[in-house]
Amino acid sequence: MPRETQKSRLRNFFITNANRWISVREIFALQILQYNARIFDIKRGDKDHKPMTIVNKAVLLQGVTQSCYKYVTELQGEFHLTK
């Protein structure tokens, strides 16, 4: 059985926490190195996985700016043009 990669662990973490803001500290707890590169790859997709919509924002917590990420499975608060 192949060893789980950092990218696959992070992808699975986003899937199990869909539509919830995830702090960068939670990602650090997964011991994911170069998490920005992993997120970029996940957003782009590959031959085995569809692209994922992951959005990010910066929040101020106790005087420190911290990044947060969210895997969005459905568009929320947006309108769509229909035929």
C-alpha positions, 0 to 999 in steps of 0.5 A, a space after each residue: 500500500 502506498 504511503 499517504 503524501 502530504 498533499 493527500 493528507 491535506 486534501 482529505 483534511 479539507 474534504 472532511 472539514 468542507 465549508 469550514 474555515 481552517 486556520 493555518 495552525 491546524 494545517 501546521 498540526 498536520 506537519 504539512 511542509 510548504 503548505 502553500 504549494 500543497 494548497 496550490 496543487 490541490 486547487 489545480 487538480 491532477 490526473 486523479 483528482 478534480 480541482 478543488 475550490 479553496 478560498 483564503 482570508 487573513 484574520 487578526 487574532 490577538 494582534 497577530 494576522 493569521 491565514 485561514 482556508 476553506 474548501 467550498 463545496 457549494 457557492 454561498 451568497 452568490 447569484 448565478 445567471 440561468 438561461 
